[in-house]
């Protein structure tokens, strides 16, 4: 699912040039993340088919903030045939419950600006824009 997500995100300059060894790297990254107690990988299944996934990790807020921890969502993917059926909502609800049990006060995520469908889904789930990340490549 991570590779399918990477292909869908190829419209963004951030993901337009995947590493030639992306599949092996995805397996290695996922394996190490599954061993980390500060994150959880949630999987949505229908029958015997995996139809969606969401990674949630605990992160700390700024030392200048009162928030002790927040949940950070990433690697969110729902198979196109299962979109608009509440799969992502259920994954987010499970992530939110997992975070609440660990004292996190909110959920955050990044979504590329080119991902129109993804941004619409996050907005429909009640996520609001709270920061803008900008990028500049060094001028030579």
QUINORLIN-V559160 format. One record per residue. RES is the residue in one small letter. NEAR is the number of other C-alpha atoms within 12 Angstrom. Layout:
BEGIN
[[RES,NEAR] [RES,NEAR]]
END
This chain:
BEGIN
[[x,27] [x,29] [x,25] [x,23] [x,31] [x,27] [x,21] [x,28] [x,27] [x,19] [x,18] [x,19] [x,17] [x,23] [x,21] [x,17] [x,15] [x,23] [x,15] [x,11] [x,12] [x,20] [x,19] [x,14] [x,16] [x,22] [x,16] [x,15] [x,18] [x,26] [x,15] [x,16] [x,22] [x,18] [x,14] [x,16] [x,15] [x,25] [x,27] [x,33] [x,34] [x,35] [x,28] [x,30] [x,18] [x,15] [x,7] [x,8] [x,15] [x,20] [x,27] [x,34] [x,34] [x,37] [x,38] [x,39] [x,33] [x,34] [x,25] [x,23] [x,19] [x,11] [x,10] [x,8] [x,11] [x,12] [x,18] [x,20] [x,25] [x,31] [x,37] [x,32] [x,35] [x,32] [x,35] [x,40] [x,38] [x,36] [x,28] [x,19] [x,14] [x,20] [x,20] [x,19] [x,18] [x,19] [x,30] [x,34] [x,29] [x,24] [x,32] [x,41] [x,22] [x,26] [x,35] [x,31] [x,21] [x,30] [x,31] [x,20] [x,17] [x,24] [x,20] [x,27] [x,24] [x,32] [x,37] [x,31] [x,31] [x,25] [x,33] [x,29] [x,20] [x,19] [x,23] [x,16] [x,20] [x,29] [x,21] [x,19] [x,25] [x,26] [x,17] [x,16] [x,21] [x,16] [x,22] [x,19] [x,18] [x,12] [x,11] [x,12] [x,12] [x,9] [x,9] [x,8] [x,8] [x,5] [x,4] [x,3]]
END
